[in-house]
Amino acid sequence: MTIFRADIDQYLQTIAPEEDSLLKEIKEEAKETKVPAISSHEGKFLYLMAKLSRAKKVLELGTGIGYSTVWLARALPELSKLITIEREEQYSRLAAEHFKKLDRNIVELIESEATPVLEEMSIAFDLCFMDEYKAFYFIDLDHCIRLLRPGGLLLVHNALEGGWVEEGQIEIESPELKKWHELVLNHPKLESILVPVGEGFVLSVKK
């Protein structure tokens, strides 16, 4: 899905960032198994944010089958660490197989709901990417903020679309989505903006 008009979306597809063989393999498997995966535009956005922030320690909530994880891993220098958490066993099993094909051994995959893992963590991360079930965004936000170093980046997927809608609602009119915007855009520990890439991101810097 996309927040853009159909004609703009069609044009963007013609100039989509190139995917290597591993990314193509994961994307094809995601389609076959009907597992949600970000677009290549969103993947390149994550990649560039990780590059620009010079991130070496990254936390991802919601691995899926590993598409976004690979984009992030490719942006990190050697001797970095990327911890990704996935609650669904059938997803994490597929993701683990994909990570074996990465050209660097920097990904730690944890199969669990994120909240209990975050409660036990004390690592200072440079970047946190949230793309889990939307109900957990409200629960896990403060954990992510606590675990980010000052000046660290928080990226939150589905900021304008995806996973917020009950039957019959228009996406942007979702009460939960509006509640999320109010919380994260006015959080006293963050400086934030909505970025209209793909299904939308919240981009935040920890004060």
C-alpha positions in Angstrom: 0.0 0.0 0.0 1.0 3.6 -0.4 -0.1 7.1 0.6 0.5 8.5 -2.9 -1.9 9.0 -5.7 -2.0 6.1 -8.2 -0.2 8.0 -10.9 2.6 9.1 -8.6 2.9 5.6 -7.2 3.1 4.1 -10.7 5.9 6.6 -11.5 7.8 5.7 -8.3 7.6 2.1 -9.3 9.5 2.9 -12.5 12.4 4.4 -10.5 12.3 2.1 -7.5 15.7 1.5 -5.7 17.4 -1.6 -7.1 17.2 -4.7 -5.0 20.0 -7.3 -5.0 19.3 -11.0 -5.3 18.8 -11.5 -1.5 16.3 -8.7 -1.3 14.4 -9.9 -4.4 14.3 -13.4 -2.9 12.8 -12.1 0.4 10.3 -9.9 -1.4 9.1 -12.7 -3.6 8.8 -15.0 -0.6 6.8 -12.3 1.3 4.4 -12.1 -1.6 4.0 -15.9 -1.7 3.4 -16.2 2.0 1.5 -13.0 2.3 3.8 -11.6 4.9 3.9 -7.8 5.1 7.1 -6.2 3.9 8.1 -2.6 3.3 8.7 -1.3 -0.2 12.1 -0.8 -1.7 11.7 3.0 -1.4 11.1 2.5 2.3 14.0 0.1 2.5 16.3 2.7 0.9 15.0 5.4 3.2 16.0 3.2 6.2 19.3 2.4 4.6 20.1 6.1 4.2 18.9 7.1 7.7 21.2 4.5 9.1 24.1 5.7 6.9 23.5 9.4 7.7 23.3 8.7 11.5 26.5 6.5 11.3 24.6 4.0 13.3 26.6 1.0 14.7 24.0 -0.3 17.2 20.4 -0.8 15.8 17.2 -2.2 17.3 14.4 -3.4 15.1 10.9 -4.3 16.4 9.1 -6.5 14.0 11.4 -8.5 11.8 8.8 -10.1 9.5 10.9 -12.4 7.3 13.8 -10.0 7.2 13.4 -7.6 4.3 13.8 -4.4 6.3 16.5 -6.0 8.4 18.7 -6.7 5.4 18.4 -3.0 4.2 19.5 -1.9 7.7 22.3 -4.4 7.9 23.7 -3.3 4.6 24.0 0.2 5.9 26.1 -0.7 8.9 29.9 -0.9 9.1 31.7 -4.0 10.2 31.7 -4.8 13.9 28.2 -3.3 14.2 25.2 -4.9 16.0 21.6 -5.2 14.8 19.1 -6.8 17.2 15.8 -7.6 15.6 12.8 -9.0 17.5 9.9 -11.0 16.0 7.0 -12.6 17.9 5.8 -14.9 15.1 7.7 -18.2 14.9 6.8 -18.9 11.3 8.3 -15.5 10.3 11.4 -15.7 12.4 12.2 -19.1 11.0 12.2 -17.8 7.5 14.1 -14.6 8.5 16.9 -16.7 10.1 17.4 -18.5 6.8 17.7 -15.3 4.9 20.2 -13.8 7.4 22.5 -16.8 6.8 23.0 -15.3 3.3 24.1 -11.9 4.5 27.7 -11.0 3.8 28.2 -10.0 7.4 27.4 -11.6 10.8 25.9 -8.7 12.7 22.2 -9.7 13.1 20.9 -11.1 16.3 17.3 -12.4 15.9 15.2 -12.8 19.0 11.9 -14.7 18.8 9.7 -13.1 21.3 7.2 -10.4 22.0 9.2 -7.2 22.1 8.1 -5.7 25.4 9.6 -8.3 27.9 12.9 -8.2 25.9 13.0 -4.4 26.0 12.3 -4.4 29.7 15.5 -6.3 30.3 17.7 -4.4 27.8 20.2 -1.7 28.8 22.1 -1.2 25.5 22.4 2.3 24.1 21.3 2.1 20.5 22.0 4.6 17.8 18.8 3.8 15.8 15.5 2.1 16.6 13.0 1.0 13.9 9.5 0.2 15.1 7.4 -1.9 12.7 5.6 -4.3 15.0 1.8 -4.7 15.6 0.4 -1.3 16.1 -1.1 -2.0 19.5 2.4 -2.4 20.9 3.6 1.0 19.6 2.1 2.7 22.6 3.5 0.1 25.0 7.0 0.0 23.6 7.7 3.7 22.7 9.1 4.6 26.1 11.3 1.5 26.1 12.7 2.6 22.8 13.3 6.1 23.9 15.1 4.8 27.1 17.3 2.6 25.0 18.3 5.3 22.5 21.4 7.4 23.1 20.9 11.2 23.1 20.8 12.2 19.5 19.8 8.7 18.4 17.1 8.2 15.7 13.7 6.7 16.2 12.0 5.6 12.9 8.4 4.4 13.1 6.7 2.7 10.1 3.0 3.0 9.2 2.8 6.6 10.4 0.0 7.4 7.9 -1.3 4.0 6.8 -1.3 0.3 7.5 -2.6 -1.7 10.5 -4.6 1.1 12.2 -8.0 0.7 10.5 -11.0 -1.1 11.8 -13.6 -2.2 9.2 -15.4 0.8 7.6 -12.9 3.4 8.7 -10.8 5.7 6.5 -7.2 5.2 7.4 -6.3 8.8 8.3 -9.4 9.1 10.4 -8.5 6.2 12.7 -8.7 7.3 16.3 -5.8 5.2 17.3 -3.6 6.7 14.5 -4.5 10.2 15.6 -3.8 9.2 19.2 -0.4 7.9 18.1 0.5 11.1 16.3 -0.4 13.2 19.3 1.7 11.1 21.6 4.9 10.8 19.5 4.8 14.3 17.9 4.4 16.0 21.3 6.6 13.7 23.3 8.9 15.8 25.6 11.9 13.6 24.9 11.7 13.7 21.1 11.9 16.1 18.2 9.7 14.5 15.5 8.3 15.0 12.1 6.0 12.9 9.8 7.8 11.9 6.6 5.6 10.9 3.6 7.6 8.0 2.3 5.7 4.8 1.5 3.1 4.2 4.2 4.7 7.1 6.2 7.3 7.3 8.9 7.7 9.2 12.1 11.3 10.4 12.2 12.4 11.4 15.7 15.6 12.5 17.4 16.0 11.8 21.1 16.8 15.1 22.9 
